[in-house]
Amino acid sequence: MEITDISATEVSTESWGEFVEFPLVTVMSQYDEYNNADGDNEQARRKWMGPVGDVVVEVETDAGVTGVGHGNWATGAIATIVDETLSKLVVGEDPQERERLWDIMYRATIPFGRKGAAIEAISAVDCALWDIAGKEAGKPVYELLGGPTKDEIPAYASNLHPVDTETLEREAQEYADAGFETMKLRFRHGPEAGRRGMKENEEIVKTVRDAVGDEIGIAGDAYMGWTVRYAKKMLDRLEPYDMEWVEEPVIPDDIDGYAAVREAAPMPISGGEHEFTRWGHEDLLERDAVDILQPDVHRCGGLTELLKIDALASTHDVPVVPHSGTNPHLHFIAGSTNAPMAEYFPIPEWYTEQREEKESTYADAIYANPPNAEDGVIQLPDGVGLSSELNREALDHFAHE
């Protein structure tokens, strides 16, 4: 079997819908023009997130088998790297030689890569190669990883944007009633909001805890928007709420800061969503910076690299809970003894009601078979490959021109 062609389709951030506009702290919140903490600057995140949200990559073979993968963000740079560099390296090669091709792609992009868009482009191609392998074998990819390690995949509900207190409370109760044993909220403020912001952040956690009781796990996402000093003070205030973890308290390159926060924090600290390759995640592990590792298969180097990251994490007794709950992540979790759960983005009832009043896009998926959780769990994917059948209508609709 030989690779005959590779193509990349840029997908507009419009496919993410209005959730891009909801208030939450981000890495950019220290700048007023990019801060939407009070919900009055709806374009704040669209200004820096770029016109392209994902790039779908399709790898074709002479056997008639096409693999699909996608890279996340990088505002279209992924497509350029695939078209101008990676295509020259993989067309004409055997798609089953994934380790060799990964190493070739990584070495060829070192002058402008190692992290960021180049690794995300490699991630997309690598996932497409795994998709081909599963389709050629007639099996789901987790069967190629040694078979399933669990009968079903526990999921945590990941939304809970602090739109307002009543909506937040209602949504938390909805997820608890739906059988989710863990859920993740978003903090609203960082250091720029001072003590008032700290009080409001605490109120967000208190609202969710009061809504769901003591039996439900609550995590919180700071999305790189805090400093070490602020994080230490904020996390001390949150100690009474028995949180499962707090995610990305500082920027990813501040690994010493991560370690300092983790040492002082009264709850586990997670990170890795914005880290790349086994070497980047090894730094987090070796320096005791995180309690939970959260790589993203669409950013970290694809499934080939995620397997190596998982092996490293397991030697440090650090569980891997991947960022986002895409089908490739489900195959990985199904095949790993060190990955206990998946992130899942349920559509809250209040948002569904809102969709009836105006056009919205959040629930429109570029994949035909997105994951679905029932009673807090996701069933193992039953399709061959990475369960990556595309929703061509949605892909065409959201393709960036």
C-alpha positions as CSV (number, residue, x, y, z in Angstrom):
1,M,0.0,0.0,0.0
2,E,1.3,3.5,-0.9
3,I,0.2,7.0,-0.1
4,T,-1.0,8.7,-3.2
5,D,-2.3,12.1,-2.0
6,I,-2.8,14.3,1.0
7,S,-5.1,17.2,1.4
8,A,-5.9,19.8,4.1
9,T,-9.2,21.6,4.6
10,E,-9.3,24.7,6.9
11,V,-12.3,24.9,9.2
12,S,-13.6,28.3,10.4
13,T,-13.8,29.1,14.1
14,E,-17.5,29.7,13.3
15,S,-18.0,26.0,13.8
16,W,-17.3,26.6,17.5
17,G,-20.4,28.7,17.8
18,E,-21.2,31.3,20.6
19,F,-19.2,29.3,23.2
20,V,-16.2,31.3,22.0
21,E,-17.8,34.4,23.3
22,F,-18.8,33.3,26.8
23,P,-17.1,34.9,29.8
24,L,-14.0,33.1,31.2
25,V,-10.5,33.9,32.2
26,T,-7.9,33.2,29.4
27,V,-4.2,33.7,28.8
28,M,-5.1,37.1,27.2
29,S,-7.3,38.4,30.0
30,Q,-4.7,40.8,31.3
31,Y,-5.4,43.0,28.2
32,D,-8.6,44.9,28.3
33,E,-9.4,44.5,24.6
34,Y,-9.2,40.7,24.9
35,N,-11.0,40.4,28.2
36,N,-14.6,39.3,28.3
37,A,-14.9,38.5,32.0
38,D,-18.0,40.7,32.3
39,G,-19.7,39.4,29.2
40,D,-19.7,42.8,27.4
41,N,-16.9,42.1,24.9
42,E,-18.2,39.3,22.7
43,Q,-15.4,39.6,20.1
44,A,-12.6,39.4,22.7
45,R,-11.6,35.8,22.0
46,R,-12.3,35.9,18.3
47,K,-9.7,38.7,18.0
48,W,-6.9,36.4,18.8
49,M,-8.2,32.9,18.2
50,G,-7.9,33.4,14.4
51,P,-10.2,32.7,11.5
52,V,-9.3,29.0,11.4
53,G,-10.2,26.7,14.2
54,D,-9.2,23.2,12.9
55,V,-7.6,21.8,9.8
56,V,-8.9,18.4,8.5
57,V,-6.3,16.3,6.8
58,E,-7.1,13.4,4.5
59,V,-4.4,10.9,3.4
60,E,-5.3,8.8,0.4
61,T,-3.8,5.4,-0.6
62,D,-3.6,3.3,-3.8
63,A,-5.7,0.7,-1.9
64,G,-8.7,3.0,-1.9
65,V,-8.4,3.6,1.9
66,T,-8.4,7.2,3.1
67,G,-7.4,8.2,6.6
68,V,-8.7,11.3,8.4
69,G,-7.0,13.4,11.1
70,H,-7.2,17.0,12.2
71,G,-5.0,19.6,13.8
72,N,-6.2,22.2,16.2
73,W,-5.9,26.0,15.8
74,A,-2.7,27.5,14.4
75,T,-4.9,29.8,12.2
76,G,-4.3,27.8,9.0
77,A,-0.6,27.4,9.3
78,I,-1.2,23.6,9.7
79,A,-2.6,23.5,6.2
80,T,0.4,25.3,4.8
81,I,2.9,22.9,6.5
82,V,0.9,19.9,5.3
83,D,0.8,21.2,1.7
84,E,4.3,22.5,1.4
85,T,6.4,20.2,3.6
86,L,4.7,17.1,5.0
87,S,3.1,16.1,1.7
88,K,6.6,15.8,0.0
89,L,7.7,13.5,2.8
90,V,4.8,11.1,2.9
91,V,3.4,10.8,-0.6
92,G,4.8,7.6,-2.1
93,E,5.5,6.1,1.3
94,D,3.9,3.1,3.0
95,P,1.3,4.4,5.5
96,Q,1.9,1.4,7.8
97,E,5.4,2.7,8.6
98,R,4.1,5.2,11.1
99,E,7.2,5.3,13.4
100,R,9.5,6.0,10.5
101,L,7.3,8.6,9.0
102,W,6.7,10.4,12.3
103,D,10.5,10.6,12.8
104,I,11.0,11.9,9.3
105,M,8.3,14.6,9.6
106,Y,9.6,15.6,13.0
107,R,13.2,15.9,11.9
108,A,12.3,17.8,8.7
109,T,10.3,20.4,10.6
110,I,12.8,21.0,13.4
111,P,14.1,24.3,11.9
112,F,10.6,25.8,12.3
113,G,8.9,23.3,14.5
114,R,9.5,21.3,17.7
115,K,6.3,22.9,19.2
116,G,3.2,24.6,17.8
117,A,1.9,24.4,14.3
118,A,4.4,22.0,12.9
119,I,3.7,19.4,15.6
120,E,0.0,20.0,15.1
121,A,0.4,19.3,11.4
122,I,2.3,16.1,12.2
123,S,-0.5,15.2,14.6
124,A,-3.1,15.4,11.9
125,V,-1.1,13.3,9.5
126,D,-0.2,10.7,12.1
127,C,-3.9,10.3,13.2
128,A,-4.8,9.8,9.5
129,L,-2.2,7.0,9.3
130,W,-3.6,5.3,12.3
131,D,-7.0,5.6,10.8
132,I,-5.8,3.9,7.6
133,A,-4.2,1.1,9.7
134,G,-7.5,0.4,11.5
135,K,-9.5,0.6,8.3
136,E,-7.1,-1.7,6.4
137,A,-7.3,-4.2,9.3
138,G,-11.1,-3.9,9.6
139,K,-10.7,-3.1,13.3
140,P,-11.1,-0.1,15.6
141,V,-7.7,1.4,16.4
142,Y,-7.9,0.4,20.1
143,E,-7.7,-3.2,19.0
144,L,-4.4,-2.4,17.4
145,L,-3.2,-0.9,20.7
146,G,-3.6,-4.3,22.4
147,G,-7.3,-4.4,22.9
148,P,-9.7,-2.6,25.2
149,T,-8.7,-2.1,28.9
150,K,-12.3,-1.1,29.9
151,D,-15.8,-2.0,28.9
152,E,-16.9,1.7,28.7
153,I,-15.3,5.1,29.2
154,P,-16.2,7.3,32.1
155,A,-16.7,10.9,31.0
156,Y,-16.7,14.2,32.8
157,A,-19.0,17.0,31.8
158,S,-16.9,20.0,30.6
159,N,-18.8,23.2,30.1
160,L,-20.2,25.2,33.0
161,H,-19.3,28.7,31.6
162,P,-20.1,31.4,34.2
163,V,-22.8,33.1,32.2
164,D,-24.8,33.9,35.3
165,T,-25.4,32.2,38.7
166,E,-28.8,30.9,38.0
167,T,-27.8,29.4,34.6
168,L,-24.6,27.9,36.2
169,E,-26.6,26.3,39.0
170,R,-29.2,24.9,36.6
171,E,-26.5,23.4,34.3
172,A,-24.6,21.8,37.1
173,Q,-27.7,20.1,38.4
174,E,-28.5,19.0,34.9
175,Y,-25.2,17.2,34.5
176,A,-25.5,15.5,37.9
177,D,-29.0,14.3,37.0
178,A,-27.5,13.0,33.7
179,G,-25.1,10.7,35.6
180,F,-21.9,12.6,35.4
181,E,-19.8,12.0,38.5
182,T,-17.3,14.7,37.6
183,M,-17.8,18.1,35.9
184,K,-15.5,21.0,35.1
185,L,-16.3,24.7,35.4
186,R,-14.5,27.8,34.0
187,F,-13.1,30.6,36.2
188,R,-14.0,34.1,35.3
189,H,-11.2,36.2,36.5
190,G,-7.4,36.5,36.8
191,P,-5.1,38.9,38.6
192,E,-6.4,41.8,36.6
193,A,-9.7,41.7,38.6
194,G,-8.1,41.8,42.0
195,R,-9.9,40.7,45.2
196,R,-13.3,41.3,43.6
197,G,-12.4,38.7,40.9
198,M,-11.1,36.2,43.5
199,K,-14.4,36.5,45.3
200,E,-16.4,35.9,42.1
201,N,-14.2,32.9,41.2
202,E,-14.9,31.4,44.6
203,E,-18.6,32.1,44.2
204,I,-18.6,30.2,40.9
205,V,-17.1,27.1,42.6
206,K,-19.5,27.5,45.6
207,T,-22.5,27.7,43.3
208,V,-21.6,24.4,41.6
209,R,-20.7,22.7,44.8
210,D,-24.0,23.8,46.4
211,A,-25.9,22.7,43.3
212,V,-24.5,19.1,43.1
213,G,-23.6,18.3,46.7
214,D,-20.5,16.5,48.1
215,E,-20.7,13.3,46.0
216,I,-19.8,14.9,42.6
217,G,-16.2,15.8,41.6
218,I,-15.7,19.4,40.6
219,A,-12.7,20.6,38.5
220,G,-11.9,24.1,37.4
221,D,-10.1,25.6,34.3
222,A,-8.0,28.7,34.6
223,Y,-6.8,28.5,31.0
224,M,-3.3,29.9,31.6
225,G,-4.8,33.1,32.9
226,W,-3.2,33.2,36.4
227,T,0.2,34.0,37.9
228,V,2.0,31.9,40.4
229,R,1.3,34.3,43.2
230,Y,-2.4,34.8,42.3
231,A,-2.9,31.0,41.9
232,K,-1.5,30.3,45.4
233,K,-3.9,32.8,46.9
234,M,-6.9,31.7,44.8
235,L,-6.4,28.0,45.5
236,D,-6.2,28.6,49.2
237,R,-9.6,30.2,49.0
238,L,-10.9,27.2,47.1
239,E,-9.7,24.5,49.6
240,P,-13.1,24.1,51.3
241,Y,-14.7,22.9,48.1
242,D,-12.8,19.7,47.7
243,M,-11.9,20.1,44.0
244,E,-10.8,17.3,41.8
245,W,-8.2,19.4,40.1
246,V,-7.4,23.0,38.8
247,E,-6.3,23.1,35.2
248,E,-3.6,25.3,33.6
249,P,-3.1,27.8,36.4
250,V,-0.1,29.5,34.6
251,I,1.4,29.7,31.1
252,P,2.8,26.3,29.9
253,D,6.4,27.5,29.6
254,D,6.5,28.4,33.3
255,I,7.2,24.9,34.5
256,D,8.9,26.1,37.6
257,G,5.7,28.1,38.3
258,Y,3.6,25.0,37.7
259,A,5.7,23.1,40.2
260,A,5.5,25.9,42.8
261,V,1.7,26.0,42.5
262,R,1.4,22.3,42.7
263,E,3.6,22.1,45.8
264,A,1.4,24.8,47.5
265,A,-2.0,23.8,46.2
266,P,-4.6,22.0,48.4
267,M,-5.9,20.1,45.4
268,P,-4.4,18.4,42.3
269,I,-3.0,20.5,39.5
270,S,-3.4,19.5,35.8
271,G,-1.8,20.6,32.6
272,G,-0.3,19.6,29.3
273,E,-3.1,20.7,26.9
274,H,-0.7,23.2,25.3
275,E,2.5,21.1,25.5
276,F,4.1,19.2,22.6
277,T,5.8,15.9,22.1
278,R,7.2,13.4,24.6
279,W,10.0,15.9,25.4
280,G,7.7,18.7,26.5
281,H,5.6,16.4,28.6
282,E,8.7,14.8,30.1
283,D,9.7,18.2,31.5
284,L,6.3,18.5,33.3
285,L,6.7,15.0,34.8
286,E,10.4,15.1,35.7
287,R,9.9,18.4,37.6
288,D,6.8,17.2,39.5
289,A,4.8,20.0,37.9
290,V,1.4,18.2,37.5
291,D,-0.7,15.6,39.2
292,I,-2.7,14.9,36.1
293,L,-1.4,15.1,32.5
294,Q,-3.7,16.4,29.8
295,P,-2.1,16.0,26.3
296,D,-4.1,16.5,23.2
297,V,-3.6,14.0,20.4
298,H,-4.4,16.7,17.8
299,R,-1.5,18.9,19.2
300,C,1.1,16.7,20.9
301,G,2.2,14.7,17.9
302,G,-0.6,12.4,17.1
303,L,-1.4,8.9,18.5
304,T,2.2,7.7,17.9
305,E,3.5,10.3,20.2
306,L,0.6,10.2,22.7
307,L,1.4,6.5,23.4
308,K,5.0,7.5,24.3
309,I,3.7,10.3,26.5
310,D,1.3,7.9,28.3
311,A,4.2,5.5,28.9
312,L,6.3,8.2,30.5
313,A,3.3,9.4,32.6
314,S,2.7,5.9,33.9
315,T,6.2,5.5,35.1
316,H,5.6,8.7,37.2
317,D,2.2,7.3,38.4
318,V,0.5,10.3,36.8
319,P,-2.8,9.6,35.1
320,V,-3.5,10.9,31.6
321,V,-6.8,12.6,31.0
322,P,-6.6,13.9,27.5
323,H,-7.8,17.4,26.5
324,S,-11.1,17.2,24.5
325,G,-13.2,14.0,24.0
326,T,-12.7,13.4,20.3
327,N,-12.9,9.9,18.8
328,P,-9.1,9.4,18.6
329,H,-8.9,10.2,22.3
330,L,-11.5,7.6,23.0
331,H,-9.5,4.9,21.2
332,F,-6.5,5.9,23.2
333,I,-8.3,5.8,26.5
334,A,-9.9,2.5,25.6
335,G,-6.4,1.0,25.0
336,S,-4.7,2.5,28.0
337,T,-4.6,1.4,31.6
338,N,-3.4,4.8,32.7
339,A,-6.2,6.9,31.2
340,P,-9.2,6.8,33.5
341,M,-11.7,9.2,31.8
342,A,-12.6,11.3,28.8
343,E,-13.5,15.0,28.6
344,Y,-17.0,15.5,27.2
345,F,-18.8,18.6,26.1
346,P,-22.6,18.2,26.6
347,I,-24.9,20.8,25.2
348,P,-26.7,22.4,28.1
349,E,-30.5,22.7,28.0
350,W,-30.4,26.4,28.3
351,Y,-28.2,26.6,25.2
352,T,-30.6,24.4,23.3
353,E,-33.4,26.7,24.2
354,Q,-31.3,29.6,23.0
355,R,-30.7,27.9,19.7
356,E,-34.5,27.8,19.1
357,E,-34.4,31.6,19.1
358,K,-31.4,32.3,16.9
359,E,-29.1,30.6,14.5
360,S,-26.2,28.8,16.2
361,T,-23.5,26.4,15.2
362,Y,-22.0,24.8,18.3
363,A,-23.7,21.4,17.9
364,D,-22.8,21.1,14.2
365,A,-19.9,18.6,14.0
366,I,-17.4,18.1,11.2
367,Y,-17.5,14.4,12.1
368,A,-20.5,12.3,11.3
369,N,-20.3,10.3,14.5
370,P,-19.2,12.5,17.4
371,P,-19.0,10.8,20.8
372,N,-22.2,10.6,22.9
373,A,-22.3,10.1,26.6
374,E,-25.2,8.5,28.4
375,D,-25.4,8.0,32.2
376,G,-22.0,9.6,32.5
377,V,-20.2,7.1,30.3
378,I,-19.3,6.8,26.6
379,Q,-19.4,3.4,24.9
380,L,-16.3,2.1,23.1
381,P,-16.2,3.3,19.5
382,D,-17.5,0.5,17.2
383,G,-16.3,1.8,13.9
384,V,-13.1,0.7,12.1
385,G,-10.1,3.0,12.2
386,L,-10.4,6.1,14.4
387,S,-14.2,6.4,13.8
388,S,-13.4,9.4,11.7
389,E,-16.2,9.5,9.1
390,L,-16.6,13.1,8.1
391,N,-19.8,15.1,8.0
392,R,-19.2,16.5,4.5
393,E,-22.1,18.9,4.6
394,A,-20.8,20.5,7.8
395,L,-17.2,20.5,6.6
396,D,-18.2,22.2,3.4
397,H,-20.3,24.7,5.3
398,F,-17.6,25.7,7.7
399,A,-14.6,25.5,5.3
400,H,-12.6,28.7,5.6
401,E,-12.5,30.6,2.3
